[in-house]
Amino acid sequence: MRWRGIRALLVALAVVAVSLAGPVSALAAPAQELEIFSWWSGDEGPALEALIARYQQLYPNVKVINATVAGGAGVAAKAVLKTRMLGGYPPDTFQVHAGQELIGTWVVANRMEDLTWLYKQEGWRSVLPEGLIKLLSTDKGIWSVPVNIHRSNVLWYIPRNLQKWGVKAPATWDDFLKIAPSLKEKGVTPLALGENWTASHLWESVALSKLGPEKWQALWEGKLSWTSPEVLDVWKLFGQILQYTNADAPSLSWQQAIDMVVNGQAAFNVMGDWAAGYMTTTLKLKPGTDFAWAPSPGTRGIFMMLSDTFGLPVGAPHRDHTVAWLRMLGSREAQDIFNPLKGSISPRTDSDLSKYNDYLKSAAQDWRTNKIVGSLVHGVVANERFMNDFATVMEIFLNTRDAQAASNAAQAIAIQAGIAK
């Protein structure tokens, strides 16, 4: 009787153990998911969606979560990302600009995994420009995978409209200031502008034209003061140009500013070449015929660049799937799927240019022959602390047009961000 009692107790415990084992095993099973965090939605979404479609062809058992946070230049997305990263809840991978946005923000905080081993496996050092790899690297590793190259300093216009109004695309800002009054008299906004970050975007092209590539770089190396006469002149010129922009700029997205040009309400817009992607992919316009382009005034021969990249955060929930995503992103096939839709070019030197339109072929030619400098607004030359504070400086200038106050304020935030001395 005693043995039967013990045996019954063991059977009961085994039943309990089995009943508990079921849910524990289910929880322990690896989730087949990949969360991709970016700010590419709406009009900027098709290129990313094409990449995701290709990934799901390669890995049909993985569920891709396209976690986009809408907003031009990633202004809203970066705030959400910061909350998640600092809260210990990183996405599997996230969009981040090459340069200080990556290195000066996330790498210095030890939030990214070194991908040098992946570069070696895939042979990317032999097909990516050394200058771009430097923007992704420190002496401790390479920290993300680039998917494109965008150009920031582009002037967009509609040829038939300029012909109708009797003007030509300006080669310099002096040329623009000469034709702007006549456009205004015709009821045409000379230069379309959107919300705050697009004003900063315009400012960096104006600064590049006034300073030239060497002094632009010196500004970010702490060798040129923000209160110098040269930079003060940038703010003064910028104020003159703003006289010829639309009064409702703060309420417009960058796409709506481009729409003003396309619809004949405005003559010009300075925007990155994602505008080409918008006009060709979304509006179905033909480059060279329906719309045209030139380097922003005063910047011929200079290519102000930015590069969208994706990295591997420390603690990514689905690391293996992320590595597969990054491996695909760096491939020639994926980049030649993505970039013709996005309005950007592949950084790979072996890209198949037959798949790109006339604008992108011209951008690829300029990328190979122009002087290359980095964008401020799109994360290349300054860390996020400076960029966030610069948005406030810009807001103050837009309201006051006080060049001296803007120079002083920019110098102060450059010191706080560790850029100026």
Disulfide bonds with the S-S distance in Angstrom:
none
